[in-house]
C-alpha cells in the first residue's frame, strides 16, 4: 500500500497515485493479524494470493511472534501496526507489552486490557507508554518496519480531541504515518487538525457489521463494490480459517461457537 502522504496541495490521493480524480481505487486490508494462528495463516495465504493487499499486526497478542517473521521474509508486503489498548474476547485475553505497573489504568484485576474503556484522563499518559512499548517490541522482533499505524476498534481516533492529539504526538509515531479515512472527519472534527502532513488520508472505509450473517457476506461485498465512490476506499476485513481454534468459547453475549471470531 504505497500511499502518498497528505501533502501540501489540493490534489486527491488518486491523482497523487497517477490516476484521474474520479478513479475508484480499492485497498483490501486484513485486520487483527497476530490474534491467533488461524488468523495468521489465513492472512499469509490471502497476501500470497493477492486477495488482500494490506494488513496490520496486533503486537500484544499471543501469536504476534509467529507473524513477526513475515515482514522481514517478504519485505514487499504491507504490514502496519494495529495499536491495541483493548482485549475484547471473553476467555482469550491479552495485555500490554509495557510493564503492567507502568500502565495500571489500562488493565483489569487480572492484568489484561479491559474489554472496553473510555479515554479518561488517567489513560492518556499510560496509553502513550503502551503504544511506544508495542512499537519497540515490533522493532526488535526481526526488525519490523511498519508501513503505517492504525487503531484496534478505532479507539485512538474515536475517544475525543485531546486523546487524538496526544496519540498523533506519541513516540510510537516516529517514522510511521497514521492511516485514517476522510469519512471520519465529519463525526470526529478534531481528527483532521491532529494529523501532520506526513500522515496518510484515504477517502472511504467499508466494514461489515458483526450482525451480518455469514451467508450474506457475499451480498454485502458485492453491493459495496457496486457502490464504490471515487477516491481510495479501504475494505477492512478479518480473515481466519474456520477451525477449532476460532470456534471455541462464547462471545460476550454468551452465545457459544464464536468466541474468537473476528469483530
N, C-alpha and C positions, 0 to 999 in steps of 0.2 A: 504494500500500500504506500507507494511513493507519492504522498500528497504534498503539495506545496504549503508553506506557512500562510498565515493570514495575509501578510504583505501590506504594502502601503498604498495601494491603488484600489480602484473600484472594479477591477476585473473579477469575474467569478472564478470559483475553483475549477470548473470545467474549462474555462478559457485558459487559465494558467497551466492546465494539463495539455493544452493544444487542441481542445475541442471547441465547438461552437457554443455560444451562450445557452442555447436551448437543448444541448445534448443531455441525454439521460444516462447517467453512469451509476453503476451498482457495485458496492462492496458487500460481500457476504462474510460476516465476522463471527467466528466461533468464540463464545464467551465461556468463562469459568474453567479454563484449562488448568489442570493440576488438582482439581477437586477429587477425582477418582481415577483409577486405572482405566475404567471403561470410557471415561471422557477423554483421557489422553490418547488411547488407542484409536478412537473414532476420529478425533481431531487430526491426528497424523495421517490417517487414511484420507480424510477429506482434503487436507492440504496437498497430499500427493496426487490426488485425482483432479484437483482444481475445483472441487465443489465449494470450497471456501478459499478466500484469498487474504484473510487476516484473522488474528487470534490474540487473546490476551490471557496472561498467566496469573493465577492466584498464588502468591508466594507463601502465605501462611498455611496452605492446605497440605495434608499428609502426602499427597502424591506429586508435590512440586519437584522433589529431586529427580523423579523419572523424566518429566518433561523438560527439566532444566538442561539436559544434554542436547536437546534438539536444535536450539538456535545456533550453537557452535557447529554442529554437524552439518546443518543446512542453513547457512547464513542468509540466503536469499528469501527465506520465509519471514513473513511479517509477524513478529511477536511483540505485543505490548505488555505492560504491567497493569493488571487489574487490581487497583488499590483496594484493599479489603479491610473493613472495620466491623463487619457483622458476621455471625455464624448462624444461619437461619434454619438449619436442619434440626430435627428433634434429638436424635441419638448420635448422629455423625457430626462431630464438632471440631473446630479448630480455634486456635488462639493466636495472640500476637507473636511476631518474631522478636520484638523488643522484650527485655526482662519485664515480667508482669508487675513488679513493684514500681516500675517507671511509668506504667500505663494503667494504673489501678482502676481508673474510671471507665476504661473500655472493656473490662472483663467482669463476668459474674462470679459467684462464690466458688465456682469450680475452676476458674482461671480461663474460661473460654470467652471469646467475644460474645456480646449479647445477641440474642435472636434479633432484636430490633433496638433502635435507640434514636434519640433526637440530639441535635447538636447543642447541648448545654455547655455553659462556659467551661466547666471542668474538662470537657472532652477536647478542647481545641489544641492546647499545647501538647497533650499526650497523643492525640491523633496525629499531630505533626511528627512526633518522635516515632510512632508506629510505622508511618509511611516511609520515613527515612530508613528505618531498620529493614523494611522489606526491600527497598532499593539496594541497600548494602548487601543483603544476602543474595539477591539476584546477580549483583556484580561479581561476587566471589564464586558463585556456582558456575563453573565453566565459562566465566566471562560473558554472561548475558548482557547484551547491549540493546535494551528495548527500543522499539521504534516510536513508541508513544505511551502515554499514561491515560487510563480511563478508570472508571469508578464502579465497583461492585454495587449493584442495586441503586446506582446513581446517587449514593449517599453524599458524596463530596460536592455534588452540584446542587442538590435539592434542599439542603438544610440551612439556607439563609445566606445573606450577603457577607457577613463577617467571616463565616466558615469558608465560603467560596474564595474570598480574598486570601485568607491565610493558607488555604490549600494551594493556590497558584503561586504563593511566595515560598512554599515549603522547600527544604533542601532536597526532597525527593525529586523535584523537577530537574535540577542540574542541567544536563544536556538534553533531556527529554522534552517532548511537547505534549501538552494536554490536547486531547482529541474530543471535541464536542460538536453538537449539531445546532445549526441556526434555529431549528424548530423550538429549542428550549428557551430561547431568549424572551419570547412573549410571556411565558409563565414565570420565568426567573430573570427579571430585568437587571438584576445585579451581576449576572454571569458574564455578559459581554464586556463590561468595563474591567472585569477582573483579569481578563486574558491579556497576553502580550503578543506583539507582532509575530513571535516565533511559533505560536500555537497553531493547531490545525482545526479549522472550522468547516465542516461539510454542511449540506443543506437540510437533509432529512434523515430520520431514523424510522425503522419499522420493527416492532417487536410483537410477537404473538402473545396474547393474554393466556395465563395459566388455565383458564376455564374452557379454552377451545379444545374440544376432544380430538384425539389422535386421528380419527377418520376424517376430520375436517381440515387437517393441516394443509393438505394439498390444495384445497379450495382457497384457503386463506392466502397462500403464497401466489397462486395463480392470479387472484384478484389484485394482490399488491403489485405484482409485476405489470399487470394490465393498466394499473392506475399510477404508474411511476410518474413523478413530476420532473420537470427539467432540473438539472443540477446533479449533485452527488448524493445518492441515497445509500444508507447502510442498513442491511438486514442483520439484526442481532439475533443469532440463533444459538441453541445449546445442543451440541451433538454428544451422543454416547451410544455405546452398544447396549441393547436392552437385555442385559444378563442378570444373574442373581445379585450381583453387587449393587446394581441400580434399582432393583425391585424390592430390596429388603427394607423393612421398617415402616412405621406410619409417618404420614405427614403431620404437620402441627394441628390439622383439623381432626386427626385421629384415624383417617382413612388408611387402611393397610395397602401395601403393594407399591407405593411410590415415594417412600420416604427420602430417597436420594435423587428422585427425578429433578431435572434442572428447572429452575424457576426464572 
